[in-house]
């Protein structure tokens, strides 16, 4: 069952195509990573999901409802965390919690979460460190036990300990069936917690794959050291890319069938050969 | 929506109190001056008669204003100081109500809640309206206990009438402020454009009073329709003042709501 469906989404700012014809589905209980560098269109897409921005064209359905017409209804079941949490300076965490409880007209589990994250709820927002601000943002996003959690670079600028704590919370949420849509340019983060990723480049979605599928795209990195003289031109093949020249060898990126490369290498005496699957980062860079 | 209103008023309680206290302090000062002014009213009236009529009109000065506290306070407090206070208070609030929230990024937490943009807009609007009601009541009707300290009697109906005019004037300014706040994403632009607009209207009113040939310009100024002397001395408000203020309130409030509910909000 799709919790989130995006069809033909376009959002332009004057002549800049921030999001250009995106199609995307996210299933229930899935952690979907939306991957791309700064300015690729991740935040614009998220703002369209939350109806902060009005798309120029396209349809966004969340829980089967229209993201614009039924925005209020949708947000009852959505939690949102931005990478740069901005809240009211003069309010404490308690003030924020009780304010949102009044707006949502229901009790939250925010106090428990704050305790779990070692967040003092009596300190004013302006006095909190950036890590604690992010914790408060997380508490408010998760406190109403959302069915869909939308996060825009949630661990941006956080120390590894806090990042790790957030990953544990997200993994726990996945076990409980919460759907998570997460934008990031942190590949290690996406690799660790996401089930599937969408790669966005210049506003266009260039790939949507499971993490495993992406890794199994038969992309290899071959590091070879030759015993004698070698001809670099022998390795100028369609599916090969010479990434680096070593004093006595090459580092070659290979897409698809690796056999033509192996046959070429067979013509030489080798000192050493290392073949590894490309990391997510290397796969990601293939699109850029 | 009530949560939003309650929280806004709670956050702004100190600033509202400061404006109310400043207004009451000034009111008290003028009331305290009044007995001495009244004693000298014959001499002052003679002096005023020597002033050009256009200047008296431009600054809303009525020759009868020195005989009664209503007239004196209309000229000294309610024609200039009170509008200034209400303009600062309400433009300060309206600028931060939407544009300021976008500028600071705090609007994201509100927009991500199950709260429609219209409710958010009117929550903010009603908070400002409530601030205006509180300010109008305290800053105008505080004159009754103050005047009684000096054994001065006042005409209640004149002040009631004036409070309606003052409220409509304040709400018009506030509605324009909220409209501008819905259009822009930073407070500076709201203050600049609203300030420019009000200064221009004030100048138009003065030019219209000074130059006979440009007298029709007064109709383009809010300050022409806001005449405290007429309300407090003669207990009268021109019908067109109601029409203009109510029209401005309705048009700018609705335009602000429509624009805010349809616009892009990127923090």
Interface residues (C-beta under 8 A of the other chain):
Chain A: X47 X50 X51 X52 X53 X54 X71 X72 X73 X75 X76 X78 X79 X80 X82 X84 X86 X87 X88 X90 X96 X99 X100 X102 X103 X104 X140
Chain B: X3 X4 X7 X11 X104 X105 X106 X108 X109 X111 X112 X113 X114 X115 X116 X262 X263 X264 X265 X266 X267
